[in-house]
């Protein structure tokens, strides 16, 4: 059996698994084959040499090991509130309470009284005593059998544990697998790469990532597997880019008469240097004869919309139509209103198509798009409907593209069967470089990294709940100056776990009580779209002075007169979310303020987020810190992108490895675009063993 066929073997055939366990592993961990199991890497390791006494414990410790004897256990409470409590006594006679809220019956049967155990878990202090919830347990006698320097701990689930498949059982399966699998592992990187980067061979890397023989070998195994994973992702993206640039022709847009007139006679402000640089990059793409595929990143208020309009003008000057698609009606309206004033001055027919466009207006729009009479249109998902047809669609601009699925976007590209439109993707969500290289590695990236002249930096402060009266007085002073205020809450209804956080309804009532002289709007995610738009509109029209809302306002709405953003329970929000919310103010010429309200009890991460917000307005710096705090999985929409099915690399920590892997992938393709040379045989064979639609090319099969 060849290597790749071997790794396709169904998991049930492995010693110690069988059909019942196989079904559970498939459902709970998506482990179907030998290849899936060998790449189910430990998420941490136990250093069996380090033990703590109960008297040495401290709440700030992450996970610790304590040796002791179980002296007594009892089930407390009834029904769903049931828990199992046991007392562990260490050699000094100090006590540690162990608690289980799940799997109570099984634990009660398994846990032996008057027996010595090693327990591993997070210590927390309650009423002067330390306890550990759901610790991992190991009878002391078993510990002597371990051969590895570090003991692997594998991800498992409550359901697997209930069927007695815990981390130790998975480790046992892994031992059986490695015995038969290691001889079948084939090298998947070229000798040159292994030599240049001093990489451990693949067999040893698998052996030492699961059961490290020493700290040095563990580190080399980890570097090897991370490098390979990131190398193949970058290789795939570069190949897509090369293929696209070679195969996909683009319309050539080299005439710019209207654009010149716009610059000379109708533009009431100067572009920033960053905007000029980006326009130049886009113009280079549009005249190259290849399809443009560019990502435009720029913080809220950096002037992306005017760059989009300039690009649409270039398309119109060359007989092509363009669309600007936004994720919400409010955002589409805002783009439309902003661009219509310029389009009117230039005599250009600019349309708008959203879900609420009336049927008779739609018919006119459809007709004008088909005949080519309408050169530009702004809209929402409504643009994707089959009935919307163009005479010559040459440019698609997608705003906040993470809100649209891949299938939706490609529907737009297919609206021109003759030649694929140029594509410009815009986002105000700053994406850290490492993530941009991985998520959008096949796009060219442009960045607007300066704000237009006259924009003042938003002043951000952190205030505790005890300062509320002073904050409310500040709000009154601002409203008297004619300004408007946002107050944002994290939740709609109070749920049991969150009772200590202000809920929106309470907040709305308390704001009305605190400001009886002013009118208050309210917007939240559970409202019907038309009600939401109505409330938003009242605020935009200055009929209300205060807008109480949840995060639904984070993208898009432009109210230049709103100059104060108060974020309640700010510790509950992620960093990029706080930054997005702050971007709702500072749209006008007045000084704007963002006030972060919290209680006194804050975690270390919350403090870091709040300090970062107060210190900097730079979205890219904020995105990098956010990535370090949260890891990549949560960042806007990356879950659905499918790119981040990373098995071992971590974009928040592995930027240096990513840089090297990226350079290596670029060099390999530069030397040998088709991977035909003998020294790249391993790479070629590895890619051929994968299915074409595999996103992560470092996977085994």
N, C-alpha and C positions, 0 to 999 in steps of 0.2 A: 504494500500500500504506500503510495507516494505521500510526501509531507502534507500537501494541501488536502488530499482525500482523507488522510488520517484525522486531520483536525475537524473534518466535517462529521466525524462519527457521533452518533446520538449519545447524549450524556448518560442515558439509562444503561449503556453497556459497560460503564466504568465500575470497577469493583467497589462495592459499598454503596451503590446508588439504587439501581433497579427502577421499575416503572413508577411506583408510588412517589418516591423521592424526586424522580426526574420531573414529574408533573408539577410538583411544588416549586422546584428550582426554576422551571420555565415560567410559571405564573408570577412568582415573587421576585425573581432576580433576572429574568429574561436570559437564563443560561440554557441553551438548547444543545450545544455541541461541546466537544473537547476544546475546540478553539475558544469558545465563550468562557469556559471555566479557567483555562490557563491565563486568560486576560482579565479574570476577576481578581484584581490586585488587592493586597491588604491595604486598609486605609490608615492603620497605624500598627505599631509593634509594641510588645511588652518587653521592657528591659527587666528580665527576671532577677537582676542582681541588685535592684534598688528597692528597699522596703522602708516604710515610714512607721513610726510609733504613733499611736493616737494623739499623744501629747505634742507631736511635731506638726500636726495638721493645721492648715490655714485655709480660709475660704478662697483665697486668690489662686490656690493650686489648681491646675487643670484636671488631670487624672492621676491618682496615686494608688500604690499597692500597700495593703496592710496585711500582716500575718496575725492570725489569732484563732481562738476556739469559740464555736457557737455555744452559748449558754442560754438556752430558752428561745422559743419562738411562739407567736400566737397570731391568730386571725382576729382583726379588729373591724367592727362595723358590719353593716348588713348590705345585701344586694350589690348594686353597682358601686356603692361607696366602700366596699370591702377592701382591706389591705392586709398584707402579711408583714409583721414586724419581727425582727430577730436581733439578738444582742451578741456582738462579737467582742471578746475580751482579749486584749493583747498581753504580751509577757509581763508588762508592768502592772497589769490589773486594770488598765483604763478601758472604758467601754465605748463602742461605736455602734450606733443603731443602724440596722439595714432595713430598708423598706421596699416592698413590691406592691404596685397598684394593679399590675396586669399579670396574668398567668399565675394567680394566687394559689389555685389548687395544685397545679403541677409543682410549683416551688415548694409548697408545704410538704409534698410527698418526697421531693428530691433532697431537700435540705436536712442534713443529719445533725441531731443534737450531740453535744460533747465530742465534736469532731473538729480537727484543725483544718482551716481553710486559708487560702490566699484570696482576698477580695480586691477588686479593682474598680474604681469609680471616681466620681467627682464628690469631694467632701463639701457639705454645707453645714452651717452652724444654726442651731435653733434653740432658743432658751439656754444658751451656755453649753449645749451638748452637740457633738458632731454626729451627723447621719449621712447615709449614702443611699440614694434611690436607684433601684435596679442595677446593683453592681454585678460585674461578672465574677463568677466563683470558680475556684479550682481546689479540689481536695489536695492537701499538702503532699500526700504520698505520690500523687501523679506527677508532681512538678519535676521529680528527678529524671523522668524519662526524656525530657526535651534535649535535642541535640543542637538545635539552632542557637546562635548567639542572641538573636532577638526572636521573640515569638510573634508570628503574624496574627493580626486581628482582622477578620473579614466582615464586610457588611452583611447583615442578615435582617430578618424582619420578625415581628411578633408572631406571625403565623408560622414561620419556619421554626422558631424557638418552641412554639407549642407542639410541633411535631418532632421535637428533639433534634432539630438541625441548627445547632448554634455555630459560633465561629470555630470551635474546636473540631466539630464534625466536618466542617468545610475544609479545615486544615488537613484532616485525615484524608479526605477525598483528593486534595491537592497532592499529598505525598504519593498516593497510588497513581495519580495521573502523571506526575513528573517522571516516575520510574519508566513508564512506557512511552511518554511523549518526548522526552529530551533527545533520544536518538533520532527522532523524526524532524526535529526543528532544523529548518534550512536558513542559511544566512540570507538576509534580505537587503543588505547594504553593500555597496561596492568596496573592494579592498582599499581603494584610494581614500574613501570617506572614513573607513575604520582606522586607517593609518593616520590621516590628517588630524582627526579629532580624538585619537587615542581611545577608541571605543572598545568596550568589552564585547566579546563575541556573543551572539544572540542566545546560544544555549546556556552559557554561564549566567547571562543576565536574567533569564527566566528562573534558573535555580536560585539565584541570590536575591531576587525581588521577593520570592515567597519564603525562603528559608536562608536568611543571610548567614554566611560563615564568619564574617567580620564586619566592622563598621565600614572599612575601606571598600570591601566588595559590595556591600549594600549601596554605597554612594555611587559606585561605578555602574552598577546594574540600573539604578534609578536614572542616571544621566543617559545611559545608552537607550533605554526604552522611551524616555521623554523626547530625546533627540529624534529618534526614528519616527515617533508619532507626529511630531511637528514638521519634520522633513517631508513626510508623505502628504500631509495636508497642504503644505506650501507647493509641493511639486504638482499636485492636482490643480491648484488654483492657477499657477503659472501656465500649465499646459492649456487650461481652458482659455486663458487670456491670449496665449500665442495662437491657438486655433481660431479664436474669434477674430483676432486682428488679421489673420491670414485669410479667413474665409468670408467674414461678414463685411460686405461693402456698405458704405454709407453715402447718402446724398452729399454732394459738395456744395456748401453754402459760402460763396466767396463775395457775393454782392452785398453792400451795406448802405445804400442811399438813405433809407428811412432812419436807420440807426444814427447816421451822421447828422441828419436833421434834428433828431431827438437830442443828441449831445449838445448841438449848437444852440437850439432855440427853445427847447421845452424842459430841460432838466434844471430844476431850481436849486440843486445842491451839487457838491463835488463828490465823486466816488472816493472812498478811502483807498490807500495804496493796496491794501489786501484785496479789495473788490476789483481794482484794475488788474492785479496779478491773475485773479481767478478768471476774469473775462478773457484775458489773453490766452490762458490755458484752454478754455472752452473753444475759443475761436480757432486755435491750433487744431483741435479735434475735428471741428466742423469743416475744415478745409482740407483734411488729410485724405478723404476718399474712403475712410474706414468708419465703421459704426462707433460713435462716441458711447462710452459707458462710464460715467463719472459720478463720484459721490461728492457732494458739496456739504461740508460740515461748517457750521457757524453758530455761535451762541445766539440765544434769544436776542433779537434786536440788532443783529450785526449787519442786516441788510441783504439777506439772501433773496428776498422777493424781487428786488430791483435787478439783481443779477439774472434771475429767472426771466424777467420781462425783456431784458436786453437780448438774451438768448432767443426768446420767442420772436423778437423783431428781426434778428438775423435770418431765422427760418422764413418769416413772412417776406422778407426782401428777396428770397430765392424761390418764391412760389410754393412754399410748403406750409402746411397747417401745424399748429402745436396745441397740446393739451397740458393743463396744470391740474393734477389730481390731488385733493386733500382728504384726510380721513374723516372730517366732520363737516356738517353744513356751516357751522359757525366759522370755521377756518376757511372754507371755500368762499363764503360771503366776504370775509375780511380781505382775502387776496383779490377778489373781484372788485370790491370798492376801491382798494388801493391802486389797482392797475387801470381801472376804467377811466380815471381822470387823464392818464397819459394816453391811453388808446384813443379817447375822444379827440384830444388835441391833434393827434396824428391822423385822424379820420379812419381809424382801424375798427373793424367790426369785431368786438369782443363779446362772447356769449357766456352764459352761466347755466349749468345743468346740475340740479341736485334732486333728491327724492321729492322735494316739495314743489318742483317746477310744474305748473299747470299743463294739462294735456294739450291745449291749443298752442301754448308757447313752445312745447316740446316739438310739435309738428313743424313749426317754423324753423327751430334750431336744426332738426334733423335734415330738413330740406337744404338749409344754407351750408351745412357741413358737407353734404353730398355734392353740392354744386361747386364748392370751393369758395363761395362768396364770404363765408365766415373763416377768418384765418386763425383765430385764437379762441379757445374755450377753457373756462375754469369750472371745476365740478368735483363731485364726490364719486362713490362707487357707481352712481347712475351712468357714468361715462362708459362703463364696461358692458352695458347691455348690448345684445346683438344688433338691435335696431339702430344703434349709433354707428353710422358709416361715414368715412371721410373720402374726399376726392384724392388727397395726397398728404397723409399724416407723416410729417418728417421729424417731429420732436415730441417726446413724452417727458414731462417733468413730474416726479412723484414727491410730494412733501411728506415728511415723517413716515418714511417708507416701511418702518418696522410694523406699522399698523396694517399693512396689506400683506396677504399671503403671496407666495411665489406664483401660484396659479393665476391669481387675480392680475398680477403685474403682466404676466406673459400674454394674458388676454388682450391687454392694451397694445402690446407690441404687434400682435397678429392683425391689427386693424389696417395694416398696409401690406398686402400680399406680395407686392412687387419688390420692395426694398425695406429692410427693417429700419424703423425710426431710430434717431439718436436718443440716448437716454441720459437724463440728469436726475439723480436721486438727491433730495435735500433732507438734512436732519438738523434739528436744534439740540438733539441729545448728544452732548459731546461723547465721542466713543474713544476710549483709550487706544493708543497706537497699537498695542499688542492685539486688541480685539478687532480693530479695523483691519489689521493685516490678515487676520484669520477669517473674519466674517465677510470682509469685502476685498479680499486679496486679489480678486479678479477684476476689480474696478480701479480706475485711476482716481486718486483722492485729491481734492482741493480743499483748502481751509481758509475761512475768513476769520482772522484772529485779531481784528481790532474793531472797536465800536465807531459808528459815525461821529463826526465832530459835533460838539454841543451836548452829547449825551453825558449825564453826570453818573458817576459810580453810585450804586445803591448802598446806602449806609445800613449795615446789618448789626443788630445787637441781640444779646441773649438776656432775657429777664425771667426771674422766678415768679411763681404765682403770687407771692407776697407783694410783688410790685404792681399788681393789677390796677389799683386805683390811679397810680401815676400814668400807667399806659393808657387807660381810658381817658384821662385828662388830655394826654397828647393827641389822642384820636379827635376829641372835641376841637382842639386848637386847629388841627389840620382841616377838619370839615368846615370850620369858620372861614378858612382861607379859600374855600371853594373846592377842596380836594375830596376824593372818594376813597373808601377803605374796603379791603378784603379781610375777612376773618375765616381761616380754614381749619376744619376739624378732621381728625383721622377717621371717624366712624359714623355710620348712620344711626344704628340702634345699639343700645348697650347690650353686650353679650356677657355671659357669666364671667369669662376670664378677664374681660376688659373693664370691669366695673369702676376701676379707679381712673379711667380716662373719660374726658368730657365727651358726651355724645352730642351729635349735631342738634337734635331737637332741644335738649336742655340748653345748649349754647345759644340757639336761636331765641329762646324765651329770655335767657338772661341778658342777651344783647338788647332785646327790645325793652327790658326793664331798665337797663343801664342808660339807654339813649332814647327816652320817650319822645324827645323833640325831633328825631330823625326817622326817615323811612328805611326799612330793611328788606332786602331781597333774600331768597334762599334757593340754592341749587344743589341737587345731589344726584348720584348715579341711578337711583331707582325711580326718578321722575320720568314721565313720558317726554319724548323729545320735544314735542311742541310746547309743553309747560316749561321745560328747561329753557328753550329759546325765548319764550315770552319773558321769563324772569331776567335772563341775560340782557335782553333788549331794554328792559326798564332801567337796568343799571347803566348800559351803554348810553341811553338817552338822558342820564342824570336824573331820572324820576326817583331813584332811591340813592341814598348816600353810602349805605353799607351793604356789602354782599357777604352773606354767611354761606359757606360752601364746603363740600368735600373736595377731593383732588380732581374732580371732573374739570376744574378750570385750568389744569396745569398746561395744557397745550393750546396755544393759539390766540385766545381772545385778546383783542387790542383795545384797551381803554386808557388813552393817554392821560386822562384826568385822574386815574386811580394812582395814588402815590404812597399808600401805606398797605403793607401785607403783614397781617398778624397770623402766625401759625401756632395753633394751640397744640399742646402735647407734642412739641416738635421732636422729642426723642423717639416718637413712634415712626417717623418717616425716614426713608433711605436718603442718602446724601444727594443723589442725582435728582430725586423727587423734590427735595428742599430747594435745590438750585433751580429746577424748572418752575416751581411755584414762585420763587423770588422774581423770576423773569417776567411775571405778569405785571409788575410795577416797573417804573423807570422808563415808560414808553413816551413820556412827554418831556418838556424842557425843565420841569420843576425837579427839585431834589426829592428823591424817593427813599422810603425806609422799609426795612424788613425786620420784624420783631419776632424772635423765637421764644415762645413761652414754654416753660417746663416746671415740673416739681423739683424738689431738691435731690431725690434719689435717682442717680443716673449711672448707667453702666459705663465701663471704660470706652466702649465703642461709641456710645451716645455722646460722651464728652468730646471724643475725637471729631465726630460729625459736626457738633455745634461750634467747636473751636475753628474748624476748617471754614465753615460758612461765614463766621465773623471775620476771619483773617483775609479771605480771598474771594474775588468775583470771577476768577479764571475758570471757565467751564472744563477745560482740558485737565487742569491740575486736580479739580474736584473729581472728574471721572476716574483719574488714576488712583486717587485715594479711595474712592468708592469701590473700585475693582479689588483693591487690597483688602478692604473690610468685608466685602460680600462674596468675593469670588465671581466668576463670569456668568454663572447660571441664571442669576436674577436680572442681569442687565437687559435693558429694553428688548423684549421680543426674541432674545437669542435662543430661548428654549425651542420656539417653533421653527427656527432657521435650519435646524438639523446639522449645522456645522459643528456645534459644540458637543458632539457625542464623544468628548475626550475620555480616554480610558485612564491615563496616568498623568499627562501634563496638566498644569494649572496655569492659566494665562495670567492670573494675578501675581504669581511668584516666578514664573519661568520666562520672563521677557528676554533675559540674556540668551537662553537656549534657543528661543524662537528666532532671535536675530541671526544666530549662527546657522540654524536649520534652514532659514529663509535664504541666506547667502549661498549655502551649499546647494539648495534646490535650483537656484538661479544659475549657478555655475555649471551644474550637470546639464541643464537644458540648453545652456548657451553652447557648450562643447558638442552636445549630441541631442538635438531637438527630438529625434525619433527614438532615442535610447537603443540605437542599433549596434553601438560599439561593444566588443566582447567584454570590456571591463564593467559595462553596465548590465550584464546578463542577469545578475541577482535581482536588480531593481525591476528589470523588464519581466522576469518570471514572476516576481511577487505581485506586480500589478495585474498580470494576466490571470493569476489565480483568484482574483477578486471579481465580484459581479460588478458590472459597469455602473450600477447606481449606488454603490457603496460610497458614502460620504467620506468616512475616515479610512483612508487607504492604508493605515498602519495596522488595521485589523487583520487577524490571521486568515479568516475565510468568510 
